[in-house]
Amino acid sequence: MILSDVNRYLREKGRANTSDIAIHFGVAPAAVEGMLHMLESRGRIRALPAAASPCGSAKCNCSQKASCETQVWESVKAH
């Protein structure tokens, strides 16, 4: 897994949270966090406000809502 893999995944999905990205690549969330922040600093992706995540709401399907992943990332598509 390299930066371009993470970037491509988010371009294809549109948006995903850190845990979903980590599960997709078969790694721990901590393993992708640095890559996500690097992609953000390069303007390739952006972190969405917590309100963009269903976690903690009635739409959340998490079994442990208190510890649910809330950081959602979105691809910044080039025009």
N, CA, C and O atoms as a Maestro MAE file, in Angstrom:
{
 s_m_m2io_version
 :::
 2.0.0
}

f_m_ct {
 s_m_title
 :::
 protein
 m_atom[316] {
  # First column is atom index #
  i_m_mmod_type
  r_m_x_coord
  r_m_y_coord
  r_m_z_coord
  i_m_residue_number
  s_m_chain_name
  s_m_pdb_residue_name
  s_m_pdb_atom_name
  i_m_atomic_number
  :::
  1 25 0.840 -1.172 0.000 1 A "MET " " N  " 7
  2 3 0.000 0.000 0.000 1 A "MET " " CA " 6
  3 2 0.887 1.237 0.000 1 A "MET " " C  " 6
  4 15 1.765 1.392 0.849 1 A "MET " " O  " 8
  5 25 0.640 2.111 -0.967 2 A "ILE " " N  " 7
  6 3 1.368 3.371 -1.052 2 A "ILE " " CA " 6
  7 2 0.358 4.508 -1.191 2 A "ILE " " C  " 6
  8 15 -0.841 4.267 -1.333 2 A "ILE " " O  " 8
  9 25 0.844 5.741 -1.148 3 A "LEU " " N  " 7
  10 3 -0.041 6.897 -1.217 3 A "LEU " " CA " 6
  11 2 -0.999 6.837 -2.401 3 A "LEU " " C  " 6
  12 15 -2.185 7.136 -2.262 3 A "LEU " " O  " 8
  13 25 -0.493 6.458 -3.547 4 A "SER " " N  " 7
  14 3 -1.355 6.439 -4.734 4 A "SER " " CA " 6
  15 2 -2.485 5.417 -4.584 4 A "SER " " C  " 6
  16 15 -3.573 5.630 -5.119 4 A "SER " " O  " 8
  17 25 -2.252 4.320 -3.873 5 A "ASP " " N  " 7
  18 3 -3.302 3.329 -3.635 5 A "ASP " " CA " 6
  19 2 -4.419 3.917 -2.771 5 A "ASP " " C  " 6
  20 15 -5.601 3.731 -3.059 5 A "ASP " " O  " 8
  21 25 -4.036 4.621 -1.721 6 A "VAL " " N  " 7
  22 3 -5.019 5.240 -0.828 6 A "VAL " " CA " 6
  23 2 -5.779 6.325 -1.576 6 A "VAL " " C  " 6
  24 15 -7.000 6.427 -1.453 6 A "VAL " " O  " 8
  25 25 -5.069 7.129 -2.346 7 A "ASN " " N  " 7
  26 3 -5.695 8.189 -3.119 7 A "ASN " " CA " 6
  27 2 -6.684 7.603 -4.127 7 A "ASN " " C  " 6
  28 15 -7.800 8.104 -4.261 7 A "ASN " " O  " 8
  29 25 -6.289 6.562 -4.826 8 A "ARG " " N  " 7
  30 3 -7.151 5.913 -5.819 8 A "ARG " " CA " 6
  31 2 -8.408 5.349 -5.149 8 A "ARG " " C  " 6
  32 15 -9.511 5.486 -5.679 8 A "ARG " " O  " 8
  33 25 -8.239 4.719 -3.992 9 A "TYR " " N  " 7
  34 3 -9.377 4.160 -3.262 9 A "TYR " " CA " 6
  35 2 -10.395 5.254 -2.933 9 A "TYR " " C  " 6
  36 15 -11.596 5.062 -3.122 9 A "TYR " " O  " 8
  37 25 -9.921 6.390 -2.447 10 A "LEU " " N  " 7
  38 3 -10.836 7.477 -2.106 10 A "LEU " " CA " 6
  39 2 -11.465 8.106 -3.348 10 A "LEU " " C  " 6
  40 15 -12.623 8.520 -3.306 10 A "LEU " " O  " 8
  41 25 -10.726 8.184 -4.440 11 A "ARG " " N  " 7
  42 3 -11.321 8.699 -5.690 11 A "ARG " " CA " 6
  43 2 -12.464 7.799 -6.137 11 A "ARG " " C  " 6
  44 15 -13.505 8.280 -6.585 11 A "ARG " " O  " 8
  45 25 -12.264 6.485 -6.014 12 A "GLU " " N  " 7
  46 3 -13.288 5.528 -6.434 12 A "GLU " " CA " 6
  47 2 -14.498 5.535 -5.505 12 A "GLU " " C  " 6
  48 15 -15.637 5.468 -5.969 12 A "GLU " " O  " 8
  49 25 -14.258 5.615 -4.193 13 A "LYS " " N  " 7
  50 3 -15.340 5.587 -3.206 13 A "LYS " " CA " 6
  51 2 -16.011 6.949 -3.025 13 A "LYS " " C  " 6
  52 15 -17.188 7.022 -2.674 13 A "LYS " " O  " 8
  53 25 -15.276 8.006 -3.260 14 A "GLY " " N  " 7
  54 3 -15.792 9.352 -3.002 14 A "GLY " " CA " 6
  55 2 -15.448 9.815 -1.603 14 A "GLY " " C  " 6
  56 15 -14.810 10.851 -1.419 14 A "GLY " " O  " 8
  57 25 -15.877 9.032 -0.607 15 A "ARG " " N  " 7
  58 3 -15.528 9.319 0.785 15 A "ARG " " CA " 6
  59 2 -15.560 8.034 1.599 15 A "ARG " " C  " 6
  60 15 -16.289 7.093 1.284 15 A "ARG " " O  " 8
  61 25 -14.757 8.020 2.649 16 A "ALA " " N  " 7
  62 3 -14.682 6.858 3.539 16 A "ALA " " CA " 6
  63 2 -14.043 7.296 4.846 16 A "ALA " " C  " 6
  64 15 -13.323 8.293 4.891 16 A "ALA " " O  " 8
  65 25 -14.310 6.547 5.907 17 A "ASN " " N  " 7
  66 3 -13.652 6.882 7.170 17 A "ASN " " CA " 6
  67 2 -12.345 6.101 7.298 17 A "ASN " " C  " 6
  68 15 -12.087 5.156 6.552 17 A "ASN " " O  " 8
  69 25 -11.542 6.517 8.251 18 A "THR " " N  " 7
  70 3 -10.212 5.934 8.435 18 A "THR " " CA " 6
  71 2 -10.284 4.425 8.617 18 A "THR " " C  " 6
  72 15 -9.477 3.693 8.045 18 A "THR " " O  " 8
  73 25 -11.239 3.952 9.406 19 A "SER " " N  " 7
  74 3 -11.363 2.511 9.660 19 A "SER " " CA " 6
  75 2 -11.694 1.737 8.393 19 A "SER " " C  " 6
  76 15 -11.139 0.663 8.164 19 A "SER " " O  " 8
  77 25 -12.590 2.267 7.569 20 A "ASP " " N  " 7
  78 3 -12.945 1.588 6.320 20 A "ASP " " CA " 6
  79 2 -11.735 1.476 5.394 20 A "ASP " " C  " 6
  80 15 -11.535 0.449 4.744 20 A "ASP " " O  " 8
  81 25 -10.939 2.528 5.340 21 A "ILE " " N  " 7
  82 3 -9.736 2.516 4.500 21 A "ILE " " CA " 6
  83 2 -8.754 1.466 5.013 21 A "ILE " " C  " 6
  84 15 -8.190 0.695 4.236 21 A "ILE " " O  " 8
  85 25 -8.558 1.446 6.324 22 A "ALA " " N  " 7
  86 3 -7.644 0.473 6.927 22 A "ALA " " CA " 6
  87 2 -8.117 -0.956 6.676 22 A "ALA " " C  " 6
  88 15 -7.307 -1.825 6.353 22 A "ALA " " O  " 8
  89 25 -9.406 -1.207 6.821 23 A "ILE " " N  " 7
  90 3 -9.953 -2.547 6.576 23 A "ILE " " CA " 6
  91 2 -9.738 -2.942 5.117 23 A "ILE " " C  " 6
  92 15 -9.357 -4.076 4.828 23 A "ILE " " O  " 8
  93 25 -9.978 -2.023 4.215 24 A "HIS " " N  " 7
  94 3 -9.798 -2.316 2.793 24 A "HIS " " CA " 6
  95 2 -8.366 -2.789 2.496 24 A "HIS " " C  " 6
  96 15 -8.164 -3.722 1.719 24 A "HIS " " O  " 8
  97 25 -7.379 -2.137 3.120 25 A "PHE " " N  " 7
  98 3 -5.983 -2.486 2.865 25 A "PHE " " CA " 6
  99 2 -5.432 -3.530 3.838 25 A "PHE " " C  " 6
  100 15 -4.278 -3.940 3.721 25 A "PHE " " O  " 8
  101 25 -6.253 -3.958 4.794 26 A "GLY " " N  " 7
  102 3 -5.828 -5.004 5.722 26 A "GLY " " CA " 6
  103 2 -4.772 -4.554 6.714 26 A "GLY " " C  " 6
  104 15 -3.890 -5.329 7.086 26 A "GLY " " O  " 8
  105 25 -4.861 -3.295 7.146 27 A "VAL " " N  " 7
  106 3 -3.892 -2.753 8.097 27 A "VAL " " CA " 6
  107 2 -4.638 -2.063 9.247 27 A "VAL " " C  " 6
  108 15 -5.855 -1.887 9.193 27 A "VAL " " O  " 8
  109 25 -3.903 -1.681 10.268 28 A "ALA " " N  " 7
  110 3 -4.480 -0.945 11.394 28 A "ALA " " CA " 6
  111 2 -4.734 0.505 10.972 28 A "ALA " " C  " 6
  112 15 -4.018 1.035 10.122 28 A "ALA " " O  " 8
  113 25 -5.754 1.150 11.563 29 A "PRO " " N  " 7
  114 3 -6.020 2.551 11.233 29 A "PRO " " CA " 6
  115 2 -4.796 3.456 11.385 29 A "PRO " " C  " 6
  116 15 -4.609 4.383 10.598 29 A "PRO " " O  " 8
  117 25 -3.974 3.193 12.381 30 A "ALA " " N  " 7
  118 3 -2.774 4.013 12.582 30 A "ALA " " CA " 6
  119 2 -1.835 3.934 11.382 30 A "ALA " " C  " 6
  120 15 -1.071 4.866 11.131 30 A "ALA " " O  " 8
  121 25 -1.886 2.829 10.641 31 A "ALA " " N  " 7
  122 3 -1.008 2.657 9.482 31 A "ALA " " CA " 6
  123 2 -1.406 3.555 8.313 31 A "ALA " " C  " 6
  124 15 -0.566 3.875 7.473 31 A "ALA " " O  " 8
  125 25 -2.673 3.967 8.246 32 A "VAL " " N  " 7
  126 3 -3.098 4.823 7.135 32 A "VAL " " CA " 6
  127 2 -3.231 6.294 7.535 32 A "VAL " " C  " 6
  128 15 -3.299 7.158 6.660 32 A "VAL " " O  " 8
  129 25 -3.269 6.594 8.822 33 A "GLU " " N  " 7
  130 3 -3.468 7.975 9.263 33 A "GLU " " CA " 6
  131 2 -2.407 8.929 8.723 33 A "GLU " " C  " 6
  132 15 -2.737 10.020 8.258 33 A "GLU " " O  " 8
  133 25 -1.150 8.533 8.779 34 A "GLY " " N  " 7
  134 3 -0.083 9.387 8.269 34 A "GLY " " CA " 6
  135 2 -0.228 9.635 6.771 34 A "GLY " " C  " 6
  136 15 0.003 10.747 6.295 34 A "GLY " " O  " 8
  137 25 -0.609 8.602 6.037 35 A "MET " " N  " 7
  138 3 -0.813 8.746 4.598 35 A "MET " " CA " 6
  139 2 -1.977 9.687 4.303 35 A "MET " " C  " 6
  140 15 -1.905 10.506 3.386 35 A "MET " " O  " 8
  141 25 -3.044 9.566 5.081 36 A "LEU " " N  " 7
  142 3 -4.205 10.429 4.885 36 A "LEU " " CA " 6
  143 2 -3.839 11.892 5.131 36 A "LEU " " C  " 6
  144 15 -4.251 12.773 4.376 36 A "LEU " " O  " 8
  145 25 -3.071 12.146 6.176 37 A "HIS " " N  " 7
  146 3 -2.661 13.520 6.466 37 A "HIS " " CA " 6
  147 2 -1.716 14.061 5.392 37 A "HIS " " C  " 6
  148 15 -1.754 15.248 5.071 37 A "HIS " " O  " 8
  149 25 -0.872 13.194 4.841 38 A "MET " " N  " 7
  150 3 0.022 13.625 3.776 38 A "MET " " CA " 6
  151 2 -0.774 13.962 2.517 38 A "MET " " C  " 6
  152 15 -0.511 14.973 1.865 38 A "MET " " O  " 8
  153 25 -1.748 13.115 2.176 39 A "LEU " " N  " 7
  154 3 -2.594 13.399 1.015 39 A "LEU " " CA " 6
  155 2 -3.392 14.680 1.215 39 A "LEU " " C  " 6
  156 15 -3.604 15.441 0.271 39 A "LEU " " O  " 8
  157 25 -3.832 14.915 2.448 40 A "GLU " " N  " 7
  158 3 -4.552 16.142 2.748 40 A "GLU " " CA " 6
  159 2 -3.645 17.362 2.564 40 A "GLU " " C  " 6
  160 15 -4.066 18.370 1.998 40 A "GLU " " O  " 8
  161 25 -2.419 17.270 3.035 41 A "SER " " N  " 7
  162 3 -1.492 18.402 2.912 41 A "SER " " CA " 6
  163 2 -1.150 18.693 1.449 41 A "SER " " C  " 6
  164 15 -0.782 19.818 1.110 41 A "SER " " O  " 8
  165 25 -1.268 17.696 0.592 42 A "ARG " " N  " 7
  166 3 -1.005 17.868 -0.838 42 A "ARG " " CA " 6
  167 2 -2.250 18.292 -1.620 42 A "ARG " " C  " 6
  168 15 -2.195 18.486 -2.834 42 A "ARG " " O  " 8
  169 25 -3.367 18.434 -0.913 43 A "GLY " " N  " 7
  170 3 -4.595 18.871 -1.552 43 A "GLY " " CA " 6
  171 2 -5.339 17.796 -2.326 43 A "GLY " " C  " 6
  172 15 -6.227 18.112 -3.117 43 A "GLY " " O  " 8
  173 25 -4.993 16.533 -2.115 44 A "ARG " " N  " 7
  174 3 -5.641 15.430 -2.833 44 A "ARG " " CA " 6
  175 2 -6.950 14.982 -2.165 44 A "ARG " " C  " 6
  176 15 -7.885 14.549 -2.839 44 A "ARG " " O  " 8
  177 25 -7.000 15.093 -0.837 45 A "ILE " " N  " 7
  178 3 -8.188 14.723 -0.075 45 A "ILE " " CA " 6
  179 2 -8.443 15.778 0.985 45 A "ILE " " C  " 6
  180 15 -7.600 16.639 1.235 45 A "ILE " " O  " 8
  181 25 -9.613 15.705 1.609 46 A "ARG " " N  " 7
  182 3 -9.893 16.610 2.720 46 A "ARG " " CA " 6
  183 2 -10.672 15.857 3.789 46 A "ARG " " C  " 6
  184 15 -11.433 14.931 3.508 46 A "ARG " " O  " 8
  185 25 -10.452 16.290 5.023 47 A "ALA " " N  " 7
  186 3 -11.194 15.742 6.148 47 A "ALA " " CA " 6
  187 2 -12.515 16.488 6.225 47 A "ALA " " C  " 6
  188 15 -12.546 17.716 6.159 47 A "ALA " " O  " 8
  189 25 -13.591 15.754 6.364 48 A "LEU " " N  " 7
  190 3 -14.907 16.365 6.480 48 A "LEU " " CA " 6
  191 2 -15.237 16.600 7.945 48 A "LEU " " C  " 6
  192 15 -14.725 15.897 8.816 48 A "LEU " " O  " 8
  193 25 -16.077 17.569 8.223 49 A "PRO " " N  " 7
  194 3 -16.501 17.809 9.604 49 A "PRO " " CA " 6
  195 2 -17.186 16.566 10.172 49 A "PRO " " C  " 6
  196 15 -17.750 15.762 9.430 49 A "PRO " " O  " 8
  197 25 -17.131 16.423 11.468 50 A "ALA " " N  " 7
  198 3 -17.725 15.258 12.134 50 A "ALA " " CA " 6
  199 2 -19.196 15.091 11.786 50 A "ALA " " C  " 6
  200 15 -19.696 13.966 11.790 50 A "ALA " " O  " 8
  201 25 -19.898 16.167 11.487 51 A "ALA " " N  " 7
  202 3 -21.319 16.080 11.153 51 A "ALA " " CA " 6
  203 2 -21.558 15.268 9.883 51 A "ALA " " C  " 6
  204 15 -22.676 14.804 9.658 51 A "ALA " " O  " 8
  205 25 -20.531 15.083 9.045 52 A "ALA " " N  " 7
  206 3 -20.684 14.321 7.812 52 A "ALA " " CA " 6
  207 2 -20.726 12.820 8.076 52 A "ALA " " C  " 6
  208 15 -21.060 12.044 7.181 52 A "ALA " " O  " 8
  209 25 -20.398 12.415 9.265 53 A "SER " " N  " 7
  210 3 -20.392 11.007 9.632 53 A "SER " " CA " 6
  211 2 -21.676 10.648 10.359 53 A "SER " " C  " 6
  212 15 -22.142 11.421 11.196 53 A "SER " " O  " 8
  213 25 -22.270 9.474 10.056 54 A "PRO " " N  " 7
  214 3 -23.476 9.062 10.762 54 A "PRO " " CA " 6
  215 2 -23.192 8.535 12.167 54 A "PRO " " C  " 6
  216 15 -24.122 8.276 12.932 54 A "PRO " " O  " 8
  217 25 -21.916 8.375 12.511 55 A "CYS " " N  " 7
  218 3 -21.576 7.774 13.801 55 A "CYS " " CA " 6
  219 2 -22.170 8.573 14.960 55 A "CYS " " C  " 6
  220 15 -22.111 9.802 14.996 55 A "CYS " " O  " 8
  221 25 -22.732 7.845 15.885 56 A "GLY " " N  " 7
  222 3 -23.344 8.464 17.049 56 A "GLY " " CA " 6
  223 2 -24.782 8.880 16.810 56 A "GLY " " C  " 6
  224 15 -25.455 9.346 17.730 56 A "GLY " " O  " 8
  225 25 -25.263 8.717 15.580 57 A "SER " " N  " 7
  226 3 -26.641 9.086 15.271 57 A "SER " " CA " 6
  227 2 -27.481 7.825 15.111 57 A "SER " " C  " 6
  228 15 -26.975 6.709 15.222 57 A "SER " " O  " 8
  229 25 -28.737 8.014 14.855 58 A "ALA " " N  " 7
  230 3 -29.642 6.879 14.662 58 A "ALA " " CA " 6
  231 2 -29.270 6.070 13.418 58 A "ALA " " C  " 6
  232 15 -29.620 4.893 13.327 58 A "ALA " " O  " 8
  233 25 -28.560 6.687 12.449 59 A "LYS " " N  " 7
  234 3 -28.159 5.995 11.221 59 A "LYS " " CA " 6
  235 2 -26.897 5.158 11.396 59 A "LYS " " C  " 6
  236 15 -26.521 4.410 10.493 59 A "LYS " " O  " 8
  237 25 -26.246 5.276 12.540 60 A "CYS " " N  " 7
  238 3 -24.998 4.554 12.787 60 A "CYS " " CA " 6
  239 2 -25.295 3.077 13.029 60 A "CYS " " C  " 6
  240 15 -26.204 2.736 13.786 60 A "CYS " " O  " 8
  241 25 -24.522 2.201 12.380 61 A "ASN " " N  " 7
  242 3 -24.679 0.763 12.560 61 A "ASN " " CA " 6
  243 2 -23.611 0.166 13.472 61 A "ASN " " C  " 6
  244 15 -23.530 -1.054 13.611 61 A "ASN " " O  " 8
  245 25 -22.802 1.004 14.086 62 A "CYS " " N  " 7
  246 3 -21.709 0.525 14.920 62 A "CYS " " CA " 6
  247 2 -22.231 -0.133 16.191 62 A "CYS " " C  " 6
  248 15 -23.244 0.286 16.751 62 A "CYS " " O  " 8
  249 25 -21.539 -1.149 16.629 63 A "SER " " N  " 7
  250 3 -21.945 -1.816 17.866 63 A "SER " " CA " 6
  251 2 -21.461 -1.042 19.086 63 A "SER " " C  " 6
  252 15 -22.019 -1.192 20.173 63 A "SER " " O  " 8
  253 25 -20.429 -0.216 18.919 64 A "GLN " " N  " 7
  254 3 -19.885 0.567 20.026 64 A "GLN " " CA " 6
  255 2 -19.869 2.032 19.620 64 A "GLN " " C  " 6
  256 15 -18.814 2.568 19.280 64 A "GLN " " O  " 8
  257 25 -21.012 2.676 19.651 65 A "LYS " " N  " 7
  258 3 -21.121 4.048 19.162 65 A "LYS " " CA " 6
  259 2 -20.193 5.025 19.875 65 A "LYS " " C  " 6
  260 15 -19.744 5.999 19.270 65 A "LYS " " O  " 8
  261 25 -19.901 4.782 21.142 66 A "ALA " " N  " 7
  262 3 -19.044 5.708 21.889 66 A "ALA " " CA " 6
  263 2 -17.633 5.747 21.325 66 A "ALA " " C  " 6
  264 15 -16.974 6.785 21.384 66 A "ALA " " O  " 8
  265 25 -17.160 4.628 20.778 67 A "SER " " N  " 7
  266 3 -15.790 4.588 20.253 67 A "SER " " CA " 6
  267 2 -15.769 4.521 18.731 67 A "SER " " C  " 6
  268 15 -14.753 4.157 18.138 67 A "SER " " O  " 8
  269 25 -16.861 4.862 18.110 68 A "CYS " " N  " 7
  270 3 -17.004 4.771 16.664 68 A "CYS " " CA " 6
  271 2 -16.081 5.760 15.951 68 A "CYS " " C  " 6
  272 15 -15.846 6.866 16.437 68 A "CYS " " O  " 8
  273 25 -15.576 5.356 14.821 69 A "GLU " " N  " 7
  274 3 -14.723 6.193 13.982 69 A "GLU " " CA " 6
  275 2 -15.552 7.338 13.407 69 A "GLU " " C  " 6
  276 15 -16.596 7.107 12.797 69 A "GLU " " O  " 8
  277 25 -15.095 8.554 13.598 70 A "THR " " N  " 7
  278 3 -15.851 9.697 13.098 70 A "THR " " CA " 6
  279 2 -15.128 10.491 12.020 70 A "THR " " C  " 6
  280 15 -15.757 11.325 11.368 70 A "THR " " O  " 8
  281 25 -13.831 10.270 11.804 71 A "GLN " " N  " 7
  282 3 -13.112 11.045 10.790 71 A "GLN " " CA " 6
  283 2 -13.431 10.512 9.409 71 A "GLN " " C  " 6
  284 15 -13.080 9.381 9.073 71 A "GLN " " O  " 8
  285 25 -14.086 11.317 8.624 72 A "VAL " " N  " 7
  286 3 -14.434 10.951 7.262 72 A "VAL " " CA " 6
  287 2 -13.551 11.744 6.311 72 A "VAL " " C  " 6
  288 15 -13.345 12.943 6.499 72 A "VAL " " O  " 8
  289 25 -13.031 11.072 5.287 73 A "TRP " " N  " 7
  290 3 -12.146 11.680 4.297 73 A "TRP " " CA " 6
  291 2 -12.843 11.664 2.950 73 A "TRP " " C  " 6
  292 15 -13.577 10.732 2.624 73 A "TRP " " O  " 8
  293 25 -12.604 12.708 2.175 74 A "GLU " " N  " 7
  294 3 -13.236 12.834 0.859 74 A "GLU " " CA " 6
  295 2 -12.178 13.171 -0.174 74 A "GLU " " C  " 6
  296 15 -11.270 13.962 0.081 74 A "GLU " " O  " 8
  297 25 -12.304 12.567 -1.333 75 A "SER " " N  " 7
  298 3 -11.399 12.855 -2.440 75 A "SER " " CA " 6
  299 2 -11.674 14.255 -2.963 75 A "SER " " C  " 6
  300 15 -12.826 14.678 -3.060 75 A "SER " " O  " 8
  301 25 -10.615 14.965 -3.297 76 A "VAL " " N  " 7
  302 3 -10.737 16.277 -3.935 76 A "VAL " " CA " 6
  303 2 -10.465 16.033 -5.407 76 A "VAL " " C  " 6
  304 15 -9.316 15.844 -5.807 76 A "VAL " " O  " 8
  305 25 -11.499 16.035 -6.204 77 A "LYS " " N  " 7
  306 3 -11.357 15.710 -7.608 77 A "LYS " " CA " 6
  307 2 -10.847 16.907 -8.392 77 A "LYS " " C  " 6
  308 15 -11.332 18.028 -8.240 77 A "LYS " " O  " 8
  309 25 -9.862 16.644 -9.229 78 A "ALA " " N  " 7
  310 3 -9.300 17.697 -10.083 78 A "ALA " " CA " 6
  311 2 -10.299 18.041 -11.175 78 A "ALA " " C  " 6
  312 15 -10.991 17.167 -11.697 78 A "ALA " " O  " 8
  313 25 -10.365 19.304 -11.511 79 A "HIS " " N  " 7
  314 3 -11.299 19.734 -12.558 79 A "HIS " " CA " 6
  315 2 -10.633 19.656 -13.901 79 A "HIS " " C  " 6
  316 15 -11.252 19.976 -14.916 79 A "HIS " " O  " 8
  :::
 }
 m_bond[315] {
  # First column is bond index #
  i_m_from
  i_m_to
  i_m_order
  :::
  1 1 2 1
  2 2 3 1
  3 3 4 2
  4 3 5 1
  5 5 6 1
  6 6 7 1
  7 7 8 2
  8 7 9 1
  9 9 10 1
  10 10 11 1
  11 11 12 2
  12 11 13 1
  13 13 14 1
  14 14 15 1
  15 15 16 2
  16 15 17 1
  17 17 18 1
  18 18 19 1
  19 19 20 2
  20 19 21 1
  21 21 22 1
  22 22 23 1
  23 23 24 2
  24 23 25 1
  25 25 26 1
  26 26 27 1
  27 27 28 2
  28 27 29 1
  29 29 30 1
  30 30 31 1
  31 31 32 2
  32 31 33 1
  33 33 34 1
  34 34 35 1
  35 35 36 2
  36 35 37 1
  37 37 38 1
  38 38 39 1
  39 39 40 2
  40 39 41 1
  41 41 42 1
  42 42 43 1
  43 43 44 2
  44 43 45 1
  45 45 46 1
  46 46 47 1
  47 47 48 2
  48 47 49 1
  49 49 50 1
  50 50 51 1
  51 51 52 2
  52 51 53 1
  53 53 54 1
  54 54 55 1
  55 55 56 2
  56 55 57 1
  57 57 58 1
  58 58 59 1
  59 59 60 2
  60 59 61 1
  61 61 62 1
  62 62 63 1
  63 63 64 2
  64 63 65 1
  65 65 66 1
  66 66 67 1
  67 67 68 2
  68 67 69 1
  69 69 70 1
  70 70 71 1
  71 71 72 2
  72 71 73 1
  73 73 74 1
  74 74 75 1
  75 75 76 2
  76 75 77 1
  77 77 78 1
  78 78 79 1
  79 79 80 2
  80 79 81 1
  81 81 82 1
  82 82 83 1
  83 83 84 2
  84 83 85 1
  85 85 86 1
  86 86 87 1
  87 87 88 2
  88 87 89 1
  89 89 90 1
  90 90 91 1
  91 91 92 2
  92 91 93 1
  93 93 94 1
  94 94 95 1
  95 95 96 2
  96 95 97 1
  97 97 98 1
  98 98 99 1
  99 99 100 2
  100 99 101 1
  101 101 102 1
  102 102 103 1
  103 103 104 2
  104 103 105 1
  105 105 106 1
  106 106 107 1
  107 107 108 2
  108 107 109 1
  109 109 110 1
  110 110 111 1
  111 111 112 2
  112 111 113 1
  113 113 114 1
  114 114 115 1
  115 115 116 2
  116 115 117 1
  117 117 118 1
  118 118 119 1
  119 119 120 2
  120 119 121 1
  121 121 122 1
  122 122 123 1
  123 123 124 2
  124 123 125 1
  125 125 126 1
  126 126 127 1
  127 127 128 2
  128 127 129 1
  129 129 130 1
  130 130 131 1
  131 131 132 2
  132 131 133 1
  133 133 134 1
  134 134 135 1
  135 135 136 2
  136 135 137 1
  137 137 138 1
  138 138 139 1
  139 139 140 2
  140 139 141 1
  141 141 142 1
  142 142 143 1
  143 143 144 2
  144 143 145 1
  145 145 146 1
  146 146 147 1
  147 147 148 2
  148 147 149 1
  149 149 150 1
  150 150 151 1
  151 151 152 2
  152 151 153 1
  153 153 154 1
  154 154 155 1
  155 155 156 2
  156 155 157 1
  157 157 158 1
  158 158 159 1
  159 159 160 2
  160 159 161 1
  161 161 162 1
  162 162 163 1
  163 163 164 2
  164 163 165 1
  165 165 166 1
  166 166 167 1
  167 167 168 2
  168 167 169 1
  169 169 170 1
  170 170 171 1
  171 171 172 2
  172 171 173 1
  173 173 174 1
  174 174 175 1
  175 175 176 2
  176 175 177 1
  177 177 178 1
  178 178 179 1
  179 179 180 2
  180 179 181 1
  181 181 182 1
  182 182 183 1
  183 183 184 2
  184 183 185 1
  185 185 186 1
  186 186 187 1
  187 187 188 2
  188 187 189 1
  189 189 190 1
  190 190 191 1
  191 191 192 2
  192 191 193 1
  193 193 194 1
  194 194 195 1
  195 195 196 2
  196 195 197 1
  197 197 198 1
  198 198 199 1
  199 199 200 2
  200 199 201 1
  201 201 202 1
  202 202 203 1
  203 203 204 2
  204 203 205 1
  205 205 206 1
  206 206 207 1
  207 207 208 2
  208 207 209 1
  209 209 210 1
  210 210 211 1
  211 211 212 2
  212 211 213 1
  213 213 214 1
  214 214 215 1
  215 215 216 2
  216 215 217 1
  217 217 218 1
  218 218 219 1
  219 219 220 2
  220 219 221 1
  221 221 222 1
  222 222 223 1
  223 223 224 2
  224 223 225 1
  225 225 226 1
  226 226 227 1
  227 227 228 2
  228 227 229 1
  229 229 230 1
  230 230 231 1
  231 231 232 2
  232 231 233 1
  233 233 234 1
  234 234 235 1
  235 235 236 2
  236 235 237 1
  237 237 238 1
  238 238 239 1
  239 239 240 2
  240 239 241 1
  241 241 242 1
  242 242 243 1
  243 243 244 2
  244 243 245 1
  245 245 246 1
  246 246 247 1
  247 247 248 2
  248 247 249 1
  249 249 250 1
  250 250 251 1
  251 251 252 2
  252 251 253 1
  253 253 254 1
  254 254 255 1
  255 255 256 2
  256 255 257 1
  257 257 258 1
  258 258 259 1
  259 259 260 2
  260 259 261 1
  261 261 262 1
  262 262 263 1
  263 263 264 2
  264 263 265 1
  265 265 266 1
  266 266 267 1
  267 267 268 2
  268 267 269 1
  269 269 270 1
  270 270 271 1
  271 271 272 2
  272 271 273 1
  273 273 274 1
  274 274 275 1
  275 275 276 2
  276 275 277 1
  277 277 278 1
  278 278 279 1
  279 279 280 2
  280 279 281 1
  281 281 282 1
  282 282 283 1
  283 283 284 2
  284 283 285 1
  285 285 286 1
  286 286 287 1
  287 287 288 2
  288 287 289 1
  289 289 290 1
  290 290 291 1
  291 291 292 2
  292 291 293 1
  293 293 294 1
  294 294 295 1
  295 295 296 2
  296 295 297 1
  297 297 298 1
  298 298 299 1
  299 299 300 2
  300 299 301 1
  301 301 302 1
  302 302 303 1
  303 303 304 2
  304 303 305 1
  305 305 306 1
  306 306 307 1
  307 307 308 2
  308 307 309 1
  309 309 310 1
  310 310 311 1
  311 311 312 2
  312 311 313 1
  313 313 314 1
  314 314 315 1
  315 315 316 2
  :::
 }
}
